[in-house]
Amino acid sequence: MQKTIIVIGGGPGGYVAAIRAAQLGAKVHLIEKGNLGGTCLNVGCIPTKALLHTVELYEAVKSASPIGLKVEKCSIDWSGLQKHRQVVVDRLVGGVKGLLKANGVEVHQGEGVLKDKNTVSVVGAASKELPADYIVLALGSSPVKLNFPGSELPGVIYSAAALSLEKIPASMVIVGGGVIGIELAALYNSVGCKVTVVEMLPEILPPVDSELAIQVREELSQRGVTFMNEAKLTEAVRGQNGLIAKVEKAGKVHELEAEKILMAVGRRANSTGAGLEKLGIATERGRIKVNSLFATNIPNIYAIGDCNGELMLAHAASAQGVAAVEHALGHEPAYYRQTVPSCIYIQPEVAGVGMTEDELKKKNIPYKVGRFPLAGNGKSVIENNGKGQIKILAGAKYEEILGVHMIGPRVTDLIAEAAMAIRLEATVDELISTVHAHPTVSEAVAEAALAVNNQTIHWPPTAR
């Protein structure tokens, strides 16, 4: 007998779950109150990367003379760039709509509210009630909004607004040195905005391997981004040229002039407004509690993606959505958290998968490290003058791959090889014996594997 699945939320977790459930023979309803594609496609991953891609080209053209390319005049057409951003978003949103239709998923515009464990109300222009055997909550997340003096002033903005500003601000204070804050810092610094990043922790990018985080900060500092670590925004007030951010660091208050203050202090799981409380669905600090297969304490109701707070990454949400519906429909899902990579789309790019060196130390896991500077990789020298490195962490005894962390050109694509290596429990020797094409950046992965035992070919041995 055909099962019915209702998915609440049409972001990268929800729409992928809906398509996979339809492929497995279920009758599928998807409820979305906004645009299909969710935060990632509309005001997150995709528009950010569209803007960053243009900025990358702009930076390349500005520094083209040393590589034999003469450009008489080059400037940012901000309004044109904003139009391009929207064209990309609209095209991909349309693509999601087409995919859902092609797979027979019925899409409902409105807000999905749980009536009971087998019924969902669609609240919208055409309200209705839908029965279901299984329900998948893909409710997403929202920016954390801090309540501080001046938080409601015009000019205090969040990431969505930062992607669609009418003009490039002369100056910006970014509060939060996580991935969102750092990507936007790189973006606005490149187009001529004076950027200061305020971060409460001792270092930016706390989830990233600290060695790479330091390299990112140093690179952006060289480009003119100012960093204030172990600092806290205490107040925003009106100034002559916009706003003044009052920032406390080491007991002293600094006043930073800024046309815009961008709040990028993280995201909070969406778990209210969908009727969870009525059904007694368990939450913890706003996150929907799930088991290893993403089922809530009510077995036929699942929660995937940002709303369960496990990993706030679009590709993690998609993988969780597939796992949830496969389990619901009687299949054995394959979801491996340790193979979920994270990426930062600045220049040079940053990517990592598996455990960081900090985590290995904290857990007292014996390990070896192999580092290969991209100054020794021909393709990287061609692409970005050899900036960056590949870092491999391997078990001390069996030399299994525990983590791989990269900074350099194209590493957000290259990280998939590392994720596959961890998924297959590959060893250093297996990476080494895999022939990598020349000239490619990927060669550096094998060289980093060789470096675990100080055997690199294209870099001098290090003293140990």
C-alpha positions as CSV (number, residue, x, y, z in Angstrom):
1,M,0.0,0.0,0.0
2,Q,1.4,3.4,-1.0
3,K,2.6,5.5,1.9
4,T,2.0,9.3,2.2
5,I,4.8,11.6,3.3
6,I,4.4,15.3,4.1
7,V,7.5,17.5,4.1
8,I,7.2,20.8,5.9
9,G,9.8,23.1,4.4
10,G,11.1,23.4,0.9
11,G,14.8,24.1,1.5
12,P,17.7,21.9,0.5
13,G,16.7,19.4,3.2
14,G,13.0,19.4,2.5
15,Y,12.9,19.4,-1.3
16,V,15.6,16.7,-1.6
17,A,13.7,14.5,1.0
18,A,10.5,15.0,-1.0
19,I,12.1,14.0,-4.3
20,R,13.8,10.9,-2.7
21,A,10.5,9.8,-1.1
22,A,8.7,10.1,-4.5
23,Q,11.4,8.0,-6.1
24,L,10.8,5.3,-3.5
25,G,7.1,5.2,-4.4
26,A,5.5,7.4,-1.8
27,K,2.8,10.0,-2.3
28,V,4.5,13.2,-1.3
29,H,3.2,16.6,-0.3
30,L,5.6,19.5,0.3
31,I,4.5,22.6,2.2
32,E,6.5,25.8,1.8
33,K,5.5,29.3,3.1
34,G,8.1,31.2,1.2
35,N,10.2,30.5,-1.9
36,L,11.3,27.0,-2.8
37,G,15.0,26.5,-2.1
38,G,14.9,27.9,1.5
39,T,17.5,30.2,3.0
40,C,20.4,28.5,1.1
41,L,19.1,29.1,-2.4
42,N,17.3,32.5,-1.8
43,V,19.3,34.4,0.8
44,G,22.3,32.2,1.7
45,C,24.7,29.9,-0.1
46,I,23.8,30.6,-3.7
47,P,23.5,34.4,-3.8
48,T,26.6,34.7,-1.6
49,K,28.6,32.6,-4.0
50,A,27.2,34.4,-7.0
51,L,28.5,37.7,-5.6
52,L,31.8,36.1,-4.5
53,H,32.4,34.7,-8.0
54,T,32.2,38.1,-9.6
55,V,34.5,39.5,-6.9
56,E,37.0,36.7,-7.6
57,L,37.1,37.6,-11.3
58,Y,37.4,41.3,-10.3
59,E,40.4,40.6,-8.1
60,A,42.0,38.4,-10.8
61,V,41.6,41.2,-13.4
62,K,43.0,43.8,-11.1
63,S,46.2,41.8,-10.6
64,A,46.4,40.5,-14.1
65,S,49.4,42.4,-15.3
66,P,52.1,40.0,-13.8
67,I,50.5,37.1,-15.7
68,G,50.5,38.9,-19.1
69,L,47.0,40.2,-19.2
70,K,46.4,44.0,-19.7
71,V,43.1,45.5,-18.7
72,E,42.7,49.2,-19.3
73,K,39.7,49.7,-17.0
74,C,37.8,47.4,-14.6
75,S,35.2,48.3,-12.0
76,I,32.3,46.8,-10.1
77,D,28.9,47.4,-11.5
78,W,27.0,46.8,-8.2
79,S,23.5,47.1,-9.6
80,G,24.5,44.8,-12.5
81,L,26.0,42.3,-10.0
82,Q,22.8,42.4,-8.0
83,K,20.7,41.7,-11.1
84,H,23.0,38.7,-11.9
85,R,22.6,37.4,-8.3
86,Q,18.8,37.5,-8.7
87,V,18.9,35.8,-12.1
88,V,21.0,32.9,-10.7
89,V,18.6,32.6,-7.8
90,D,15.5,32.7,-9.9
91,R,16.9,30.1,-12.3
92,L,17.7,27.7,-9.6
93,V,14.4,28.2,-7.7
94,G,12.6,27.5,-11.0
95,G,14.8,24.4,-11.4
96,V,13.7,23.1,-8.0
97,K,10.1,23.7,-8.9
98,G,10.5,21.8,-12.1
99,L,12.2,18.8,-10.3
100,L,9.4,18.5,-7.8
101,K,6.8,18.6,-10.5
102,A,8.7,16.0,-12.6
103,N,8.8,13.7,-9.6
104,G,5.1,14.1,-8.9
105,V,5.5,16.0,-5.6
106,E,2.4,18.1,-4.8
107,V,3.6,21.5,-3.6
108,H,1.4,23.6,-1.2
109,Q,2.0,27.3,-0.6
110,G,1.4,28.1,3.1
111,E,2.5,27.3,6.6
112,G,2.6,23.7,7.7
113,V,1.2,23.2,11.2
114,L,0.9,19.8,12.9
115,K,-2.6,19.0,14.0
116,D,-1.8,15.5,15.2
117,K,0.9,12.9,14.5
118,N,-0.8,12.0,11.2
119,T,-2.3,15.3,10.1
120,V,-0.9,18.6,8.9
121,S,-2.8,21.8,8.4
122,V,-1.8,24.0,5.5
123,V,-2.4,27.6,6.6
124,G,-2.5,30.0,3.7
125,A,-4.5,31.3,0.8
126,A,-6.0,27.8,0.3
127,S,-6.1,26.3,3.8
128,K,-6.6,22.5,4.0
129,E,-5.7,19.5,6.0
130,L,-3.5,16.7,4.7
131,P,-3.2,13.1,6.1
132,A,0.1,11.5,6.4
133,D,1.8,8.2,7.4
134,Y,5.1,10.1,8.0
135,I,6.0,13.7,8.4
136,V,9.4,15.3,7.8
137,L,10.1,18.6,9.5
138,A,12.5,20.7,7.5
139,L,11.9,24.0,9.2
140,G,15.4,25.5,8.7
141,S,16.9,28.2,10.9
142,S,17.0,32.0,11.4
143,P,19.7,34.5,12.2
144,V,20.4,34.9,15.9
145,K,19.3,38.5,16.8
146,L,21.0,40.0,19.8
147,N,19.2,42.6,21.9
148,F,21.7,45.3,22.6
149,P,21.3,49.1,22.8
150,G,20.9,50.4,19.3
151,S,20.1,47.0,17.8
152,E,17.0,48.4,16.1
153,L,18.8,51.3,14.4
154,P,18.6,51.6,10.6
155,G,21.9,50.3,9.3
156,V,22.1,47.4,11.7
157,I,21.6,44.5,9.3
158,Y,21.7,40.7,9.0
159,S,23.1,38.5,6.3
160,A,20.1,38.5,4.0
161,A,20.1,42.3,3.8
162,A,23.9,42.3,3.3
163,L,23.4,40.4,0.0
164,S,21.1,42.9,-1.5
165,L,22.3,46.4,-0.5
166,E,21.5,49.2,-2.9
167,K,25.1,50.4,-2.9
168,I,28.5,49.4,-1.6
169,P,28.9,50.9,1.9
170,A,32.0,52.9,2.6
171,S,32.5,51.0,5.9
172,M,31.1,48.0,7.7
173,V,31.6,46.4,11.1
174,I,30.9,42.7,11.0
175,V,30.0,41.2,14.4
176,G,30.9,37.5,14.2
177,G,33.9,35.8,12.7
178,G,32.2,32.6,11.6
179,V,31.8,31.4,8.0
180,I,29.0,33.9,7.1
181,G,30.9,36.8,8.7
182,I,34.2,35.9,7.0
183,E,32.7,35.3,3.5
184,L,31.0,38.7,3.7
185,A,34.1,40.4,5.1
186,A,36.0,39.1,2.1
187,L,33.3,40.2,-0.3
188,Y,32.9,43.7,0.9
189,N,36.7,44.2,1.4
190,S,37.3,43.3,-2.2
191,V,34.8,45.9,-3.5
192,G,36.4,48.8,-1.5
193,C,34.5,48.8,1.8
194,K,36.5,49.3,4.9
195,V,35.7,46.2,7.0
196,T,36.3,45.4,10.7
197,V,35.4,42.0,12.1
198,V,34.6,41.8,15.8
199,E,34.8,38.2,17.3
200,M,34.3,37.3,20.9
201,L,36.6,34.2,20.7
202,P,40.4,34.3,20.5
203,E,40.3,33.2,16.9
204,I,38.0,33.4,13.9
205,L,36.3,30.4,12.3
206,P,36.0,28.3,15.5
207,P,34.9,25.0,13.7
208,V,37.8,25.2,11.3
209,D,41.2,23.6,12.0
210,S,42.9,26.4,13.9
211,E,46.0,26.3,11.8
212,L,44.0,27.1,8.7
213,A,41.9,29.7,10.6
214,I,45.0,31.6,11.4
215,Q,46.1,31.6,7.8
216,V,42.7,32.9,6.7
217,R,42.9,35.8,9.2
218,E,46.5,36.6,8.1
219,E,45.5,36.6,4.4
220,L,42.5,38.9,5.0
221,S,44.5,41.2,7.2
222,Q,47.0,41.6,4.4
223,R,44.2,42.7,2.2
224,G,43.0,45.3,4.7
225,V,40.4,43.6,6.8
226,T,40.8,44.6,10.5
227,F,40.2,42.0,13.2
228,M,39.3,42.5,16.8
229,N,39.3,39.2,18.5
230,E,38.2,38.6,22.1
231,A,36.0,41.7,21.7
232,K,32.3,42.3,22.2
233,L,29.9,44.8,20.6
234,T,28.2,46.6,23.5
235,E,26.2,49.4,21.8
236,A,25.4,51.0,18.5
237,V,24.6,54.7,18.3
238,R,24.0,57.2,15.5
239,G,27.1,58.9,14.2
240,Q,27.9,61.7,11.7
241,N,28.4,59.3,8.8
242,G,26.0,56.5,9.8
243,L,26.6,54.5,13.0
244,I,29.2,54.1,15.7
245,A,29.8,50.6,17.0
246,K,31.0,50.6,20.6
247,V,33.3,47.5,21.0
248,E,34.8,46.4,24.3
249,K,38.2,44.7,24.2
250,A,40.5,44.1,27.1
251,G,38.5,46.4,29.3
252,K,38.7,49.3,26.9
253,V,35.8,50.6,24.8
254,H,36.6,51.4,21.1
255,E,34.3,53.5,18.9
256,L,34.2,52.3,15.3
257,E,32.5,54.4,12.7
258,A,30.5,52.3,10.3
259,E,27.9,52.9,7.6
260,K,26.6,49.4,8.3
261,I,26.8,47.0,11.3
262,L,26.3,43.5,10.1
263,M,25.3,41.0,12.7
264,A,26.6,37.5,11.8
265,V,26.7,35.7,15.2
266,G,25.1,32.5,14.1
267,R,21.8,30.9,13.4
268,R,19.0,29.5,15.6
269,A,17.0,26.4,14.8
270,N,13.3,27.1,13.8
271,S,11.1,25.0,16.1
272,T,8.2,27.3,17.0
273,G,5.0,27.9,15.1
274,A,4.6,24.4,13.6
275,G,2.6,22.9,16.5
276,L,5.5,20.9,18.0
277,E,4.5,21.8,21.5
278,K,1.0,20.5,21.1
279,L,2.3,17.0,20.1
280,G,5.0,17.0,22.7
281,I,7.9,16.8,20.3
282,A,11.0,17.1,22.3
283,T,13.4,20.0,21.9
284,E,16.6,21.1,23.6
285,R,17.6,24.8,23.6
286,G,15.3,25.3,20.6
287,R,16.6,22.4,18.6
288,I,14.4,19.5,17.7
289,K,15.8,16.3,19.3
290,V,16.4,13.4,17.0
291,N,18.0,10.0,17.0
292,S,20.7,8.8,14.6
293,L,18.0,8.3,11.9
294,F,16.5,11.8,12.5
295,A,13.3,10.5,14.0
296,T,11.9,12.6,16.8
297,N,10.4,11.1,20.0
298,I,7.3,10.6,17.9
299,P,8.5,7.8,15.7
300,N,6.7,8.7,12.4
301,I,7.8,12.3,12.6
302,Y,11.4,13.2,11.5
303,A,13.3,16.5,11.8
304,I,16.2,17.2,9.3
305,G,18.6,20.0,8.6
306,D,19.1,23.2,10.6
307,C,16.0,22.7,12.8
308,N,17.7,19.7,14.5
309,G,20.9,21.8,15.0
310,E,23.2,18.9,14.3
311,L,25.0,20.5,11.3
312,M,23.8,23.7,9.8
313,L,25.0,23.0,6.3
314,A,22.8,22.7,3.2
315,H,24.4,19.4,2.0
316,A,24.0,17.9,5.5
317,A,20.3,18.8,5.4
318,S,20.0,17.1,2.0
319,A,21.8,13.9,3.2
320,Q,19.7,13.8,6.3
321,G,16.5,14.2,4.3
322,V,17.4,11.3,2.1
323,A,18.3,9.2,5.2
324,A,15.0,10.1,7.0
325,V,12.6,9.1,4.1
326,E,14.6,6.0,3.3
327,H,14.2,4.9,6.9
328,A,10.5,5.8,7.0
329,L,9.9,3.8,3.8
330,G,11.6,0.6,5.1
331,H,15.1,1.1,3.5
332,E,18.4,1.1,5.2
333,P,19.9,4.6,5.0
334,A,23.5,5.4,4.8
335,Y,24.4,8.7,6.5
336,Y,27.9,9.3,7.8
337,R,28.4,12.5,9.8
338,Q,32.1,12.3,9.7
339,T,32.1,12.6,5.9
340,V,30.2,15.9,5.8
341,P,32.6,18.5,4.6
342,S,32.5,22.2,5.3
343,C,33.6,24.9,2.9
344,I,34.4,28.6,2.9
345,Y,34.2,30.4,-0.5
346,I,36.8,33.1,-0.1
347,Q,40.1,33.4,-1.9
348,P,42.0,31.2,-1.4
349,E,39.2,28.7,-0.7
350,V,39.0,26.7,2.6
351,A,37.6,23.2,3.0
352,G,37.7,20.5,5.7
353,V,36.3,17.1,6.5
354,G,36.7,14.8,9.4
355,M,38.4,15.6,12.7
356,T,40.5,18.7,13.3
357,E,43.9,18.6,15.0
358,D,42.3,20.4,18.0
359,E,39.6,17.7,18.3
360,L,42.2,14.9,18.1
361,K,44.2,16.6,20.9
362,K,41.1,17.1,23.0
363,K,40.2,13.4,22.6
364,N,43.7,12.1,23.2
365,I,43.7,10.3,19.9
366,P,47.3,9.5,18.7
367,Y,47.8,10.9,15.2
368,K,50.3,11.9,12.6
369,V,50.3,15.1,10.4
370,G,51.2,15.5,6.8
371,R,51.4,19.1,5.4
372,F,52.1,20.0,1.8
373,P,52.5,23.7,0.9
374,L,50.9,24.6,-2.4
375,A,53.9,26.5,-3.3
376,G,55.2,23.1,-4.4
377,N,52.2,22.4,-6.6
378,G,52.5,23.6,-10.2
379,K,48.8,24.1,-10.8
380,S,48.5,26.2,-7.7
381,V,51.5,28.3,-8.6
382,I,49.7,29.0,-11.9
383,E,46.3,29.7,-10.3
384,N,47.2,31.8,-7.2
385,N,51.0,31.9,-6.9
386,G,51.0,28.9,-4.7
387,K,49.1,30.2,-1.7
388,G,47.7,27.5,0.7
389,Q,48.4,24.0,1.9
390,I,46.9,20.5,2.2
391,K,46.9,19.0,5.7
392,I,46.2,15.4,6.4
393,L,45.6,13.9,9.9
394,A,46.1,10.1,10.1
395,G,45.9,7.6,12.9
396,A,49.3,7.0,14.5
397,K,49.1,3.2,14.3
398,Y,47.2,2.2,11.1
399,E,47.6,5.6,9.4
400,E,43.8,5.7,8.5
401,I,42.6,9.1,7.3
402,L,41.0,11.0,10.3
403,G,40.7,14.5,8.8
404,V,41.8,16.5,5.8
405,H,41.9,20.3,5.8
406,M,42.8,22.5,2.8
407,I,43.3,26.1,1.9
408,G,44.0,26.9,-1.7
409,P,42.5,27.1,-5.2
410,R,39.5,24.8,-5.9
411,V,39.7,23.0,-2.6
412,T,35.9,23.3,-2.1
413,D,35.7,20.8,-5.1
414,L,38.7,18.8,-4.1
415,I,37.4,18.1,-0.6
416,A,35.1,15.4,-2.0
417,E,38.1,13.1,-2.5
418,A,39.0,13.5,1.2
419,A,35.4,12.8,2.2
420,M,35.4,9.6,0.1
421,A,38.7,8.6,1.7
422,I,37.3,8.8,5.2
423,R,34.0,7.1,4.1
424,L,36.0,4.1,2.8
425,E,38.4,4.1,5.8
426,A,41.3,4.7,3.4
427,T,44.9,4.8,4.7
428,V,47.7,7.1,3.8
429,D,49.2,4.4,1.6
430,E,46.0,4.1,-0.4
431,L,45.9,7.9,-1.1
432,I,49.6,7.7,-2.1
433,S,49.0,4.8,-4.5
434,T,46.1,6.5,-6.2
435,V,47.6,8.2,-9.2
436,H,46.6,11.9,-9.4
437,A,46.7,13.7,-12.7
438,H,49.4,16.3,-13.5
439,P,49.2,19.2,-13.4
440,T,46.3,19.5,-10.9
441,V,45.8,20.8,-7.4
442,S,44.7,17.3,-6.5
443,E,48.3,16.1,-6.7
444,A,48.9,17.9,-3.5
445,V,46.6,15.5,-1.7
446,A,49.0,12.6,-2.5
447,E,51.9,14.8,-1.5
448,A,50.3,15.6,1.9
449,A,49.8,11.9,2.4
450,L,53.5,11.3,1.6
451,A,54.3,14.1,4.1
452,V,52.7,12.0,6.9
453,N,56.0,10.1,6.9
454,N,58.2,12.9,5.6
455,Q,58.4,11.4,2.1
456,T,57.2,14.3,-0.1
457,I,58.6,14.4,-3.6
458,H,58.0,18.0,-4.5
459,W,59.0,19.6,-1.1
460,P,62.2,19.3,0.9
461,P,62.0,16.9,3.9
462,T,61.4,18.6,7.2
463,A,63.6,18.1,10.3
464,R,62.0,15.9,12.9
